């Protein structure tokens, strides 16, 4: 699944890096984006790619209750009534510098930050929907598509966001009939990196550059400076 991500690049850099034409929103760096927030998404209109905002938490247009879905599995998305129309007619991309996933280690969940090795922007496959609240207010909602993990991500979690490479942007946003399996296979494991981060990212209130800071595995290094000789070398 994908339940948290970071988008730390400036608006200008996002537009330039991903080949967009403009933005309808103002973007501030975020290090711990969570469901129910308004998030930047990439849409296409009249052949032009632009940034807009949507609420992260997909609600089918026909739903009578507010029951948002933050992820949709690519394996079943074309069969699920909640997603069937959106995958055919309402696709988007969700830009990110990286995302978080939790791995169970010694009965505790350890968060990891995952990104490209070259630190380029990622683009998650997404779908969106207009949901009408109380027959009056229109809320535009979206979710992130997920797939089975590639060989790299399997070390951390069994699922990951479906990442669309830039040469497939137009195909995805033009609603072409595509093989989701082939799209996922085009994203290579060797382009990814990951490291442990502070468990403080569990809190949605923790949102600053320390969220993505690599932490040292204290358990691994606990004996490195256990002797007076070793401790003395700290001051050489």
Backbone as CSV, one residue per row, in Angstrom:
resi,resn,N_x,N_y,N_z,CA_x,CA_y,CA_z,C_x,C_y,C_z
1,UNK,0.842,-1.189,0.000,0.000,0.000,0.000,0.879,1.242,0.000
2,UNK,0.262,2.387,-0.093,0.992,3.650,0.019,0.142,4.591,0.854
3,UNK,0.617,4.893,2.072,-0.167,5.714,2.974,0.473,7.029,3.345
4,UNK,1.726,7.237,2.972,2.417,8.512,3.233,3.441,8.745,2.124
5,UNK,3.656,10.008,1.780,4.717,10.322,0.835,5.214,11.744,1.057
6,UNK,6.285,12.086,0.360,6.887,13.416,0.481,6.964,14.067,-0.894
7,UNK,6.739,15.374,-0.924,6.914,16.171,-2.144,7.617,17.443,-1.721
8,UNK,8.932,17.451,-1.884,9.749,18.515,-1.316,10.285,19.504,-2.339
9,UNK,10.186,19.174,-3.631,10.675,20.087,-4.667,9.770,21.314,-4.796
10,UNK,10.335,22.384,-5.296,9.561,23.602,-5.520,8.596,23.405,-6.689
11,UNK,7.623,24.269,-6.760,6.641,24.219,-7.855,7.336,24.347,-9.218
12,UNK,8.287,25.276,-9.322,8.996,25.473,-10.590,9.782,24.230,-10.988
13,UNK,10.421,23.595,-10.009,11.214,22.403,-10.312,10.323,21.247,-10.744
14,UNK,9.164,21.107,-10.113,8.224,20.046,-10.492,7.777,20.249,-11.939
15,UNK,7.404,21.485,-12.268,6.949,21.789,-13.624,8.043,21.491,-14.643
16,UNK,9.269,21.921,-14.344,10.382,21.729,-15.278,10.771,20.250,-15.384
17,UNK,10.903,19.586,-14.246,11.389,18.202,-14.234,10.442,17.239,-14.921
18,UNK,9.142,17.461,-14.772,8.156,16.521,-15.309,7.559,16.986,-16.636
19,UNK,8.053,18.077,-17.175,7.583,18.529,-18.477,6.160,19.050,-18.464
20,UNK,5.767,19.704,-17.361,4.420,20.261,-17.269,4.380,21.645,-17.899
21,UNK,3.163,22.131,-18.111,3.018,23.440,-18.758,2.674,24.549,-17.775
22,UNK,1.917,24.243,-16.748,1.596,25.262,-15.752,1.043,24.608,-14.499
23,UNK,0.727,25.454,-13.528,0.148,24.984,-12.267,-1.002,25.899,-11.873
24,UNK,-2.080,25.297,-11.409,-3.222,26.070,-10.931,-3.189,26.242,-9.418
25,UNK,-2.107,25.764,-8.796,-2.030,25.786,-7.331,-0.657,26.245,-6.886
26,UNK,-0.584,26.651,-5.633,0.686,27.002,-5.002,1.130,25.812,-4.165
27,UNK,2.387,25.382,-4.359,2.888,24.193,-3.686,3.992,24.564,-2.709
28,UNK,3.882,24.065,-1.496,4.928,24.222,-0.492,5.566,22.867,-0.219
29,UNK,6.855,22.827,0.107,7.515,21.549,0.398,6.825,20.816,1.552
30,UNK,6.600,19.529,1.359,5.975,18.690,2.388,6.780,17.407,2.546
31,UNK,6.949,16.988,3.788,7.768,15.813,4.080,6.964,14.646,4.642
32,UNK,5.704,14.862,4.916,4.890,13.783,5.493,3.425,13.999,5.101
33,UNK,3.132,13.775,3.839,1.775,13.970,3.313,0.943,12.743,3.650
34,UNK,-0.290,12.961,4.114,-1.115,11.855,4.590,-2.517,11.926,3.980
35,UNK,-3.252,10.798,4.002,-4.609,10.770,3.440,-5.529,11.798,4.088
36,UNK,-6.498,12.253,3.305,-7.514,13.264,3.651,-7.033,14.680,3.340
37,UNK,-5.743,14.834,3.046,-5.225,16.149,2.656,-5.468,16.409,1.178
38,UNK,-5.415,17.682,0.822,-5.395,18.044,-0.591,-3.961,17.900,-1.096
39,UNK,-3.806,17.181,-2.188,-2.475,16.913,-2.714,-2.375,17.361,-4.168
40,UNK,-1.177,17.725,-4.629,-1.001,18.082,-6.042,-1.132,16.851,-6.937
41,UNK,-1.834,17.011,-8.035,-1.964,15.945,-9.033,-1.709,16.535,-10.418
42,UNK,-1.299,15.670,-11.328,-1.055,16.084,-12.716,-2.222,15.627,-13.577
43,UNK,-2.811,16.568,-14.317,-3.905,16.285,-15.233,-3.516,16.758,-16.635
44,UNK,-4.290,16.326,-17.610,-4.036,16.739,-18.990,-5.318,17.293,-19.597
45,UNK,-5.204,18.465,-20.196,-6.350,19.093,-20.855,-5.868,19.809,-22.111
46,UNK,-6.538,19.531,-23.217,-6.170,20.138,-24.509,-4.691,19.920,-24.829
47,UNK,-4.194,18.746,-24.483,-2.821,18.390,-24.788,-1.775,18.950,-23.846
48,UNK,-2.206,19.705,-22.818,-1.272,20.330,-21.892,-1.349,19.671,-20.509
49,UNK,-0.185,19.473,-19.899,-0.115,18.904,-18.560,-0.038,20.024,-17.530
50,UNK,-0.838,19.911,-16.479,-0.835,20.945,-15.459,-1.070,20.342,-14.077
51,UNK,-0.745,21.125,-13.047,-0.940,20.712,-11.666,-2.230,21.280,-11.106
52,UNK,-2.936,20.446,-10.351,-4.139,20.888,-9.643,-4.163,20.205,-8.293
53,UNK,-5.163,20.486,-7.475,-5.288,19.882,-6.155,-6.500,18.967,-6.078
54,UNK,-6.344,17.853,-5.373,-7.454,16.944,-5.083,-7.288,16.393,-3.674
55,UNK,-8.397,15.953,-3.096,-8.354,15.325,-1.783,-7.899,13.874,-1.940
56,UNK,-6.907,13.499,-1.144,-6.426,12.113,-1.189,-7.369,11.229,-0.386
57,UNK,-8.171,10.468,-1.091,-9.179,9.593,-0.493,-10.351,9.490,-1.450
58,UNK,-10.281,8.522,-2.357,-11.231,8.379,-3.460,-12.624,7.991,-2.949
59,UNK,-13.640,8.732,-3.431,-15.035,8.407,-3.124,-15.780,8.263,-4.441
60,UNK,-16.342,7.087,-4.739,-17.090,6.904,-5.996,-18.217,7.918,-6.114
61,UNK,-18.487,8.378,-7.327,-19.491,9.427,-7.529,-20.875,8.999,-7.051
62,UNK,-21.147,7.680,-7.078,-22.470,7.194,-6.715,-22.616,6.890,-5.225
63,UNK,-21.522,7.005,-4.482,-21.570,6.663,-3.057,-22.402,7.680,-2.279
64,UNK,-23.212,7.189,-1.376,-24.038,8.054,-0.529,-23.333,8.423,0.768
65,UNK,-22.240,7.731,1.058,-21.518,7.989,2.301,-20.068,8.336,1.998
66,UNK,-19.454,9.061,2.920,-18.069,9.477,2.751,-17.148,8.377,3.274
67,UNK,-16.821,7.439,2.393,-15.951,6.329,2.769,-14.746,6.317,1.823
68,UNK,-13.762,7.171,2.076,-12.647,7.329,1.139,-11.732,6.111,1.076
69,UNK,-11.174,5.884,-0.119,-10.233,4.804,-0.372,-8.922,5.430,-0.834
70,UNK,-7.833,5.169,-0.124,-6.575,5.850,-0.456,-5.775,5.106,-1.518
71,UNK,-6.010,3.795,-1.682,-5.289,2.989,-2.668,-6.260,2.126,-3.455
72,UNK,-5.840,1.728,-4.658,-6.597,0.794,-5.492,-5.615,-0.210,-6.088
73,UNK,-5.901,-1.497,-5.945,-5.012,-2.540,-6.460,-5.161,-2.663,-7.976
74,UNK,-4.015,-2.657,-8.680,-4.077,-2.754,-10.139,-4.647,-4.100,-10.587
75,UNK,-4.498,-5.134,-9.758,-4.941,-6.472,-10.155,-6.457,-6.561,-10.300
76,UNK,-7.179,-5.718,-9.570,-8.646,-5.819,-9.567,-9.346,-4.522,-9.940
77,UNK,-8.583,-3.487,-10.304,-9.182,-2.162,-10.469,-10.224,-2.109,-11.593
78,UNK,-10.031,-2.904,-12.643,-10.971,-2.863,-13.762,-12.266,-3.606,-13.462
79,UNK,-12.274,-4.433,-12.428,-13.474,-5.187,-12.075,-14.258,-4.553,-10.925
80,UNK,-13.584,-3.781,-10.077,-14.238,-3.202,-8.907,-15.209,-2.089,-9.331
81,UNK,-16.472,-2.160,-8.901,-17.433,-1.100,-9.245,-16.968,0.292,-8.824
82,UNK,-16.253,0.376,-7.714,-15.812,1.684,-7.219,-14.864,2.382,-8.182
83,UNK,-14.077,1.595,-8.943,-13.007,2.165,-9.756,-13.200,2.000,-11.261
84,UNK,-14.186,1.219,-11.679,-14.293,0.795,-13.078,-14.361,1.975,-14.045
85,UNK,-15.180,2.982,-13.735,-15.299,4.131,-14.633,-14.071,5.033,-14.580
86,UNK,-13.556,5.233,-13.379,-12.438,6.161,-13.216,-11.185,5.676,-13.944
87,UNK,-10.899,4.370,-13.916,-9.693,3.872,-14.569,-9.791,4.043,-16.081
88,UNK,-11.002,4.106,-16.609,-11.188,4.287,-18.051,-11.243,5.752,-18.465
89,UNK,-11.732,6.632,-17.571,-12.024,8.006,-17.979,-11.368,9.093,-17.139
90,UNK,-10.888,8.766,-15.947,-10.400,9.811,-15.045,-9.088,9.369,-14.379
91,UNK,-8.018,9.499,-15.120,-6.700,9.142,-14.600,-5.903,10.414,-14.283
92,UNK,-4.988,10.275,-13.354,-4.098,11.380,-13.006,-2.747,10.806,-12.613
93,UNK,-1.795,11.683,-12.393,-0.492,11.315,-11.854,-0.261,12.100,-10.574
94,UNK,0.403,11.482,-9.638,0.647,12.125,-8.351,2.153,12.234,-8.148
95,UNK,2.713,13.451,-8.215,4.169,13.616,-8.098,4.640,13.438,-6.658
96,UNK,5.837,12.886,-6.512,6.419,12.668,-5.183,7.933,12.588,-5.306
97,UNK,8.625,13.033,-4.281,10.068,12.812,-4.211,10.396,11.447,-3.616
98,UNK,9.476,10.923,-2.842,9.659,9.608,-2.239,8.431,9.235,-1.447
99,UNK,8.400,8.001,-0.958,7.261,7.547,-0.162,7.753,6.712,1.011
100,UNK,6.860,6.490,1.967,7.195,5.734,3.167,6.501,4.381,3.154
101,UNK,7.195,3.406,3.709,6.565,2.114,3.941,7.120,1.548,5.238
102,UNK,6.305,0.729,5.892,6.666,0.190,7.191,6.938,-1.309,7.076
103,UNK,8.052,-1.737,7.674,8.433,-3.144,7.675,8.433,-3.655,9.113
104,UNK,7.807,-4.820,9.313,7.779,-5.376,10.666,9.130,-5.991,10.998
105,UNK,9.769,-5.457,12.050,11.069,-5.942,12.493,11.031,-6.163,13.999
106,UNK,11.222,-7.431,14.406,11.210,-7.777,15.836,9.946,-7.285,16.522
107,UNK,8.817,-7.576,15.908,7.465,-7.271,16.429,7.127,-5.782,16.393
108,UNK,8.026,-4.952,15.884,7.746,-3.521,15.758,7.827,-3.114,14.291
109,UNK,7.085,-2.067,13.922,7.098,-1.588,12.548,8.103,-0.452,12.393
110,UNK,9.036,-0.667,11.469,10.076,0.327,11.199,9.771,1.043,9.893
111,UNK,9.656,2.390,9.917,9.410,3.122,8.667,10.668,3.262,7.816
112,UNK,10.478,3.168,6.505,11.539,3.375,5.521,11.096,4.473,4.565
113,UNK,12.077,5.216,4.073,11.832,6.201,3.019,12.399,5.642,1.724
114,UNK,11.593,5.647,0.662,11.977,5.045,-0.615,11.928,6.112,-1.704
115,UNK,12.949,6.122,-2.560,13.002,7.122,-3.627,13.853,6.587,-4.776
116,UNK,13.989,7.405,-5.832,14.933,7.106,-6.897,16.361,7.306,-6.377
117,UNK,17.293,6.511,-6.881,18.703,6.696,-6.527,19.215,8.057,-6.975
118,UNK,18.723,8.537,-8.104,19.185,9.842,-8.611,18.367,11.004,-8.043
119,UNK,17.439,10.675,-7.117,16.604,11.678,-6.434,15.676,12.432,-7.372
120,UNK,15.436,11.912,-8.570,14.450,12.499,-9.463,13.046,12.296,-8.914
121,UNK,12.116,13.072,-9.453,10.728,12.950,-9.028,10.117,11.639,-9.500
122,UNK,9.262,11.066,-8.639,8.432,9.922,-8.990,7.076,10.439,-9.450
123,UNK,6.336,9.610,-10.155,4.946,9.932,-10.513,4.112,8.676,-10.303
124,UNK,3.233,8.711,-9.301,2.364,7.579,-9.019,1.146,7.607,-9.948
125,UNK,0.738,6.443,-10.400,-0.517,6.350,-11.148,-1.682,6.603,-10.199
126,UNK,-2.636,7.424,-10.651,-3.797,7.724,-9.823,-5.071,7.781,-10.645
127,UNK,-6.185,7.704,-9.958,-7.499,7.930,-10.563,-8.248,8.933,-9.699
128,UNK,-9.220,9.618,-10.301,-9.933,10.638,-9.544,-11.433,10.585,-9.827
129,UNK,-12.166,11.303,-8.978,-13.629,11.290,-9.082,-14.190,12.556,-8.453
130,UNK,-15.291,13.051,-8.999,-16.048,14.133,-8.368,-17.154,13.528,-7.516
131,UNK,-17.161,13.869,-6.235,-18.194,13.380,-5.328,-18.986,14.577,-4.812
132,UNK,-20.289,14.480,-4.847,-21.154,15.587,-4.440,-21.618,15.384,-3.003
133,UNK,-21.291,16.348,-2.140,-21.651,16.296,-0.733,-22.961,17.047,-0.508
134,UNK,-23.938,16.349,0.058,-25.240,16.961,0.387,-25.900,17.629,-0.820
135,UNK,-25.701,17.039,-2.000,-26.304,17.547,-3.238,-25.867,18.967,-3.581
136,UNK,-24.786,19.428,-2.964,-24.368,20.814,-3.209,-22.870,20.932,-3.496
137,UNK,-22.068,20.543,-2.530,-20.629,20.774,-2.627,-19.928,19.654,-3.394
138,UNK,-19.175,20.032,-4.421,-18.424,19.049,-5.195,-17.022,18.899,-4.618
139,UNK,-16.651,17.661,-4.318,-15.317,17.367,-3.800,-14.602,16.471,-4.798
140,UNK,-13.457,16.913,-5.265,-12.668,16.118,-6.217,-11.678,15.261,-5.433
141,UNK,-11.816,13.958,-5.531,-11.010,13.032,-4.737,-10.171,12.130,-5.643
142,UNK,-9.119,11.565,-5.069,-8.238,10.693,-5.849,-7.655,9.600,-4.972
143,UNK,-7.059,8.602,-5.616,-6.318,7.572,-4.887,-5.121,7.133,-5.710
144,UNK,-4.205,6.433,-5.059,-2.973,5.950,-5.676,-3.122,4.471,-5.996
145,UNK,-2.740,4.090,-7.219,-2.771,2.682,-7.595,-1.557,1.971,-7.014
146,UNK,-1.755,0.741,-6.556,-0.653,-0.050,-6.022,-0.555,-1.383,-6.749
147,UNK,0.641,-1.940,-6.727,0.907,-3.220,-7.374,1.711,-4.106,-6.432
148,UNK,1.902,-5.352,-6.836,2.829,-6.208,-6.103,4.218,-5.595,-6.174
149,UNK,4.970,-5.723,-5.125,6.288,-5.102,-5.067,7.268,-5.746,-6.031
150,UNK,8.198,-4.916,-6.526,9.296,-5.469,-7.311,10.327,-6.082,-6.359
151,UNK,11.407,-6.619,-6.900,12.371,-7.357,-6.079,13.014,-6.480,-5.007
152,UNK,13.184,-5.186,-5.297,13.762,-4.283,-4.297,12.787,-4.045,-3.148
153,UNK,11.543,-3.692,-3.465,10.573,-3.347,-2.432,10.141,-4.551,-1.601
154,UNK,10.281,-5.755,-2.136,9.884,-6.947,-1.391,10.638,-7.080,-0.077
155,UNK,11.808,-6.471,0.011,12.568,-6.524,1.254,11.885,-5.725,2.361
156,UNK,11.008,-4.809,1.949,10.353,-3.920,2.910,8.871,-4.221,3.053
157,UNK,8.178,-4.389,1.913,6.719,-4.576,1.928,6.305,-5.319,0.664
158,UNK,5.152,-5.975,0.728,4.721,-6.777,-0.437,3.963,-5.978,-1.487
159,UNK,3.705,-4.681,-1.213,3.045,-3.840,-2.203,3.755,-2.495,-2.283
160,UNK,3.548,-1.820,-3.432,4.174,-0.518,-3.654,3.299,0.299,-4.593
161,UNK,3.510,1.615,-4.649,2.756,2.425,-5.614,3.119,2.022,-7.042
162,UNK,2.154,2.113,-7.944,2.437,1.918,-9.365,3.073,3.200,-9.879
163,UNK,4.316,3.118,-10.304,5.081,4.290,-10.722,5.105,4.360,-12.250
164,UNK,4.686,5.511,-12.782,4.647,5.726,-14.227,5.893,6.497,-14.639
165,UNK,6.670,5.934,-15.548,7.850,6.631,-16.031,7.428,7.745,-16.992
166,UNK,8.273,8.751,-17.150,7.885,9.956,-17.880,7.525,9.674,-19.343
167,UNK,8.157,8.677,-19.951,7.837,8.382,-21.349,6.468,7.725,-21.501
168,UNK,5.830,7.365,-20.370,4.477,6.791,-20.403,3.403,7.757,-19.897
169,UNK,3.781,9.007,-19.598,2.813,9.976,-19.081,1.619,10.145,-20.032
170,UNK,1.920,10.413,-21.302,0.843,10.688,-22.254,-0.072,9.478,-22.423
171,UNK,0.504,8.308,-22.494,-0.304,7.105,-22.644,-1.250,6.936,-21.460
172,UNK,-0.730,7.196,-20.262,-1.568,7.054,-19.070,-2.680,8.116,-19.051
173,UNK,-2.329,9.349,-19.332,-3.296,10.442,-19.206,-4.223,10.565,-20.412
174,UNK,-3.901,9.899,-21.511,-4.787,9.896,-22.681,-5.810,8.773,-22.632
175,UNK,-5.825,8.032,-21.521,-6.803,6.958,-21.307,-6.696,5.842,-22.335
176,UNK,-5.470,5.621,-22.819,-5.258,4.515,-23.751,-5.538,3.193,-23.052
177,UNK,-5.969,2.216,-23.819,-6.145,0.871,-23.276,-4.748,0.299,-23.054
178,UNK,-4.406,0.040,-21.802,-3.037,-0.342,-21.481,-3.003,-1.572,-20.591
179,UNK,-1.854,-2.205,-20.578,-1.618,-3.322,-19.682,-0.969,-2.784,-18.417
180,UNK,-1.695,-2.823,-17.309,-1.142,-2.341,-16.056,0.053,-3.185,-15.633
181,UNK,0.009,-4.450,-15.973,1.125,-5.338,-15.646,2.387,-4.890,-16.371
182,UNK,2.263,-4.540,-17.653,3.427,-4.099,-18.420,3.961,-2.762,-17.916
183,UNK,3.055,-1.873,-17.513,3.487,-0.587,-16.971,4.328,-0.803,-15.722
184,UNK,3.877,-1.696,-14.854,4.601,-1.962,-13.623,5.955,-2.593,-13.911
185,UNK,6.004,-3.466,-14.896,7.250,-4.151,-15.227,8.295,-3.196,-15.793
186,UNK,7.842,-2.040,-16.322,8.786,-1.096,-16.923,9.581,-0.327,-15.868
187,UNK,9.169,-0.432,-14.613,9.873,0.276,-13.550,10.872,-0.676,-12.900
188,UNK,12.151,-0.349,-13.005,13.212,-1.267,-12.610,13.598,-1.130,-11.135
189,UNK,13.850,-2.289,-10.507,14.250,-2.317,-9.103,15.562,-1.596,-8.853
190,UNK,16.488,-1.684,-9.809,17.817,-1.127,-9.574,17.859,0.396,-9.605
191,UNK,16.730,1.035,-9.856,16.689,2.498,-9.840,16.253,3.044,-8.484
192,UNK,15.976,2.143,-7.509,15.417,2.560,-6.229,16.443,2.500,-5.108
193,UNK,16.180,3.318,-4.076,16.974,3.281,-2.853,16.029,3.427,-1.662
194,UNK,16.483,3.019,-0.492,15.646,3.114,0.706,16.530,3.145,1.949
195,UNK,16.028,3.787,2.989,16.725,3.758,4.276,15.712,3.948,5.406
196,UNK,16.152,3.555,6.595,15.308,3.694,7.783,15.216,5.164,8.177
197,UNK,14.025,5.538,8.646,13.816,6.900,9.147,13.185,6.826,10.531
198,UNK,13.085,7.970,11.163,12.561,8.044,12.525,11.092,7.593,12.593
199,UNK,10.754,6.922,13.675,9.365,6.515,13.900,8.459,7.717,14.147
200,UNK,9.046,8.892,14.254,8.238,10.103,14.409,7.347,10.341,13.198
201,UNK,7.703,9.770,12.031,6.854,9.950,10.853,5.498,9.270,11.024
202,UNK,5.358,8.432,12.051,4.048,7.838,12.341,3.023,8.916,12.663
203,UNK,3.506,10.037,13.174,2.617,11.146,13.522,2.466,12.089,12.340
204,UNK,1.230,12.416,12.016,0.978,13.346,10.916,1.434,14.765,11.261
205,UNK,1.703,15.031,12.536,2.158,16.355,12.950,3.647,16.553,12.700
206,UNK,4.350,15.459,12.445,5.795,15.517,12.193,6.012,15.716,10.701
207,UNK,6.379,16.921,10.305,6.472,17.258,8.884,7.580,18.273,8.674
208,UNK,8.801,17.787,8.545,9.957,18.642,8.326,11.076,17.797,7.718
209,UNK,12.206,18.391,7.337,13.266,17.625,6.668,13.778,16.419,7.452
210,UNK,13.593,16.405,8.777,14.042,15.260,9.575,13.241,13.994,9.265
211,UNK,12.083,14.159,8.631,11.276,12.982,8.275,12.040,12.030,7.363
212,UNK,12.831,12.584,6.452,13.506,11.746,5.461,14.978,11.519,5.800
213,UNK,15.390,11.933,6.979,16.779,11.773,7.382,17.076,10.317,7.703
214,UNK,18.174,9.817,7.165,18.578,8.436,7.411,19.008,8.272,8.868
215,UNK,18.540,7.202,9.513,18.945,6.934,10.889,19.881,5.734,10.915
216,UNK,20.788,5.745,11.894,21.730,4.639,12.071,21.046,3.536,12.843
217,UNK,21.286,2.305,12.420,20.741,1.152,13.128,21.559,0.958,14.396
218,UNK,21.062,1.471,15.514,21.814,1.426,16.769,22.119,0.004,17.219
219,UNK,21.215,-0.897,16.921,21.411,-2.288,17.311,22.634,-2.861,16.607
220,UNK,22.799,-2.470,15.354,23.911,-2.979,14.555,25.249,-2.452,15.068
221,UNK,25.253,-1.208,15.563,26.505,-0.578,15.957,26.679,-0.447,17.478
222,UNK,25.866,-1.136,18.242,25.872,-0.911,19.686,27.197,-1.280,20.358
223,UNK,27.968,-2.213,19.744,29.219,-2.649,20.365,30.452,-1.964,19.774
224,UNK,30.267,-1.093,18.800,31.406,-0.497,18.111,32.279,0.323,19.057
225,UNK,31.673,1.064,19.995,32.421,1.927,20.899,32.295,1.452,22.348
226,UNK,32.312,0.139,22.524,32.084,-0.420,23.855,33.344,-0.458,24.709
227,UNK,34.540,-0.317,24.113,35.788,-0.379,24.877,36.386,1.013,25.031
228,UNK,37.196,1.228,26.071,37.847,2.541,26.247,38.712,2.911,25.058
229,UNK,39.386,1.914,24.439,40.233,2.198,23.288,39.430,2.745,22.135
230,UNK,38.286,2.081,21.877,37.433,2.498,20.770,36.844,3.873,21.014
231,UNK,36.459,4.132,22.301,35.891,5.423,22.625,36.936,6.528,22.453
232,UNK,38.191,6.208,22.787,39.246,7.204,22.665,39.472,7.649,21.241
233,UNK,39.204,6.758,20.285,39.405,7.101,18.877,38.413,8.147,18.389
234,UNK,37.349,8.340,19.146,36.381,9.359,18.762,37.003,10.755,18.799
235,UNK,38.076,10.894,19.573,38.651,12.222,19.780,40.014,12.375,19.103
236,UNK,40.378,11.444,18.226,41.671,11.537,17.506,41.666,12.740,16.559
